[in-house]
Amino acid sequence: MTDGDGTERIEGIFRSGSVTAVGVIVGFSLTYLTAWATNPVPWHLHDLIGMTPLAAGIVFQLVALSALLHPNSLERRRYNRSIRLFLIGLTCVAVGVAITIGVEALLVAKRD
């Protein structure tokens, strides 16, 4: 859809679905971070290896959600940028979780 000034726009209903999906994923990411932060097991320096991309990914996701909530995100260019930021954040979170699992697996194998 194109606006009167030639700006390409997306449908509002389409953006609403994206906001919902991004919001749910951000909620899961924050819940994972909260569960990790409140875990009674003491933290170690190696925990930062996975925590860094995880935290960075959550920041990207929150920036994307914030941008999608703004009315000008109906402009296709801005919408696409927001989705790209979200996907970068999602990738960072996945990498952080994978690194954490890998480091923990190596530590368990080393103890045995």
Secondary structure, DSSP 4 states (H G I P E B T S, - for coil): -B-TTS-BB--HHHHHHHHHHHHHHHHHHHHHHHHHHT-SSPP-TTHHHHHHHHHHHHHHHHHHHHHHHSGGGGBHHHHHHHHHHHHHHHHHHHHHHHHHHHHHHHHHHHH-
